């Protein structure tokens, strides 16, 4: 079982208070936590649709904010509900971690569609999945699932605020919205690539220092197994 450690700047302010208020929500104990996971993923899709329309409609940014905030709420509550009702299952955890990077990919594609820059969207999605793969391999090697200071909570907060700002700009008829979105998206992609490089170097150093014995086993083929 991997340890879960978050160095997030915002988790103490946004995630922990939500967990503490879980009993107030009175979620039925029989409700499978997987339902919350799937519901959160549906909200992520809604957020992506909102982002895609955020530069042309006033409601796009609002839908993006509601979808992203709802996804974060579900992401916090699924594990809390599973532990509180003793419904923790490996399949549920797999489903949760499978959907997480997909949700972020939807949002990045939504931004790319909104400004007509699919090249930036492609670069952003590649960077995103490279970061996800790096995080999971590192967790396997050191037995610790770690979230950095700038992690999922920070990214979701940024996108939720971004949606609100765009909704206000479109409603007021602010000009040069498209240019501003392209600039912001470019900065986000460049920052992500730099962060990926830093995290890769740090992760290599950390697994060399804290990881167990290197895996020296060879692949077993069907012929070998027979």
N, C-alpha and C positions, 0 to 999 in steps of 0.2 A: 504494500500500500504506500503510495507516494505521499509525502508531506505536501501541504498546500500553503505556500507563503506568498503574501502580497506585499510589495513595497510601494503600492499605489499611493499617490498623494491624496486622491479623492475618496478612496474606499472608506476611510474612517468617517467621512462626512456624508457620503451618499449611500454606501452599501450597508455599513453596520447599522445605522438607524432603521433602515428598511427591515433588516433581519429582526431587530428588537421589537418591531411592531407587527411581526407575523401573527401573533395570537389575536390581534384586533381584527384581522381580516376574516376570521372564522371560515377558513377554507375547509370543506368537508374532508374528514380524515380518510374516507374511502377513495377520494379522488387520486388516481395514479399520478405521480409527479411527471410522468412522461407527457400527460395531457398539458401540463403547464409548459413543458419544453416545446411542444408542437405549437401551442398558442403563442409563445414568444417568438417562434420562427415566423408564424403568420404575420405578426406585428412587424417583424423585420422586413418582410416583403412589402407590407404597406408603406413602411418608411422609405424603401427604395423607390417605390412608385412616386411618392411625394417628392423625393429628391429629383427624380427625372423631370417633373413638371415645375420645379421650384423657381425656375427663371422666367416662366411664362404665365404662371397663375398665382394668385394670392394664397390659394389653399394648399398649394404644393408644399411650401415650407412648413405650414402648420401640420399637415399630414406626416411629413418627415419627422418633425419633432415628437408628435404623439406616438408614431410607430417606434422610433428609436428609444424613447423613454419607456414605453410599454415593454419593449424587448428587454431592457435592462432590469425592469421590475420583475419580469418573469424569470430572468436569468438568476436573480438573487433568490427568488422564492422557491424555485424548483428543488434545489438542494436542501434548503431549509425545511421545506415540507417533507421531503423524503426522509430526512433525519428525524424530524419530529414525529412522524407516523410510522417509523421503522419500515420504510419501503425502499431502502437503498438497494439498488440493483446495478450490476455491471452494465447491463444493456441500457439502462437509463443514463448512466454516466457517459457511455459511448455515444449515445444519441445526442446528448448535450454538447459534448466536445466536437462532434461531427458538424452540428449546426452552427456553432459559434463562428468559425472562419467564413462559412458560407454567407452568414448574415452581413459581415463586414464587406465581403465581396459584392453583394447586392448593392450596398450603399455606395461603394466606390464606382460601380457601373452606373448607378443612378446619377451621380454627379457628372460622370463623363458624358452621359446622354444629355444632361441639362445644358452643357456648354459645347456639345459637338466635338469633344476631344477624346475620341476612343483610344488614341495613342497613349494619352496620359492614363486613361482607365486601365489599359492593358499593363502598363508599367506598375501602376498601383496594386493591381490584383496579384501580379507576380511577386512583388515585394511582400505583400500581405501573406501569401501562402508560404513563401520562403521563411518568414518570421514564425509562422505556425509550425512548420516542420522543425525548425531549429528548437523551438520551445519544447516540443514533444520528445525529440531525440535527447535533448539535455535532461529532461525529466527521467527518461528511461535509464540514462547512464549514471545519474547521481541520486536517483530515488527521491527527487524533490521537484514539485511543479511550482515554478516561480513566476510571478508576474512583476515586471519592472515598474519603476516609478511612473513612467509614461506607458500605461497599459490600456486594456479595453475600456475601463471606466472613463479614463481621460478622453479617449477617442470618441466614445459615445456622447460624452458631455459636449465636446467640441462640435460634433455634428448636430446635436439637438439645438445648441445656441445658433449655429450656422443656419439651420432651418428657420428659426424665429427671425433672424436678421433679414434673410431673403424674403420672407413673407411680408415684413414691414416695407422693404425696399420696393417690391413689386406693387404693393397696395398704394404706395405713394408715387409711383411712376418714376422712380429714380432711374436716371440714364446710366449707361455704361455698366449695367449689371453683369453682362456676359464677360466683359473684360475683367471685372473684379473677380468673378468666379474662376476664370482661367488662371489668373495670377495666384489666387489662393490655392487652387488645386495643384498648380506647379510647385508651389512652396511645400505643400503637404507631401507630394511625391518625393521631392528632393530630400526633405527631412526624413521620410521613411527609409530611403535608401541609405542615408548616412547612419541612421539608427541601426539598421540591419547590419551594416559593416561593423559598427562598434559592438553590438551584441554578439556577433559571430566570433570576433577576437576574444571577447571576455568569456564566452561559453567554452571555447577551445581550451583556454587557460584553466577554467573552473573544472571541466571534466577531467583534465589531466591531473589536477591536484586532489579532487574529491571523489572521483569515480572509482569503482572497484577494479578488479583485474580485467584487462582488455579481453574481449571475446576472440579467442584464437581457433574456435571450432570452424569446420568447413561445412559447406552445404551438403545435405543428404538428399540424393536423388531417388526417384522411384526404384531404380535398379538396386541401389544400395539398401533401401528399406526392405526390398523383397529378399 
